[in-house]
Amino acid sequence: MANIYKNAGFALSTTNLTTVYTVPTDRTAIVKSIQINNDDASAIQTEISVTDSSASATYKIYHKDLAADTTDNGVVAPLVLESGDIVKIQVATANKIEGMISYLEIFDEKSA
């Protein structure tokens, strides 16, 4: 198995549920952090959800009014995701929330 440490930035320009990361085929991902920054002068409702592709279900993992001029981590412990799982974020105000998701991708071994 190969390991690749990665990060992906996001700037939410809409209030729609927005995909910020999808685990590629034949990989497992361990999300270390989802740093969320509110650079606005007022609190903004922020939600993070994970779609579990193997269960065909979406679960909310973070729901908070993110205080003005603050940064928060959307996960409190490493989050293990399987191939096809999706991390999505939705905010109440567009163009105010941005951040970075940091993760480790592990290539799944193929059985012989």
Secondary structure as GFF3:
##gff-version 3
##sequence-region A 1 112
A	DSSP	beta_strand	3	11	.	.	.	ID=ss1
A	DSSP	beta_strand	18	22	.	.	.	ID=ss2
A	DSSP	beta_strand	27	38	.	.	.	ID=ss3
A	DSSP	beta_strand	44	52	.	.	.	ID=ss4
A	DSSP	beta_strand	57	66	.	.	.	ID=ss5
A	DSSP	beta_strand	70	73	.	.	.	ID=ss6
A	DSSP	beta_strand	79	81	.	.	.	ID=ss7
A	DSSP	beta_strand	86	91	.	.	.	ID=ss8
A	DSSP	beta_strand	97	107	.	.	.	ID=ss9
###
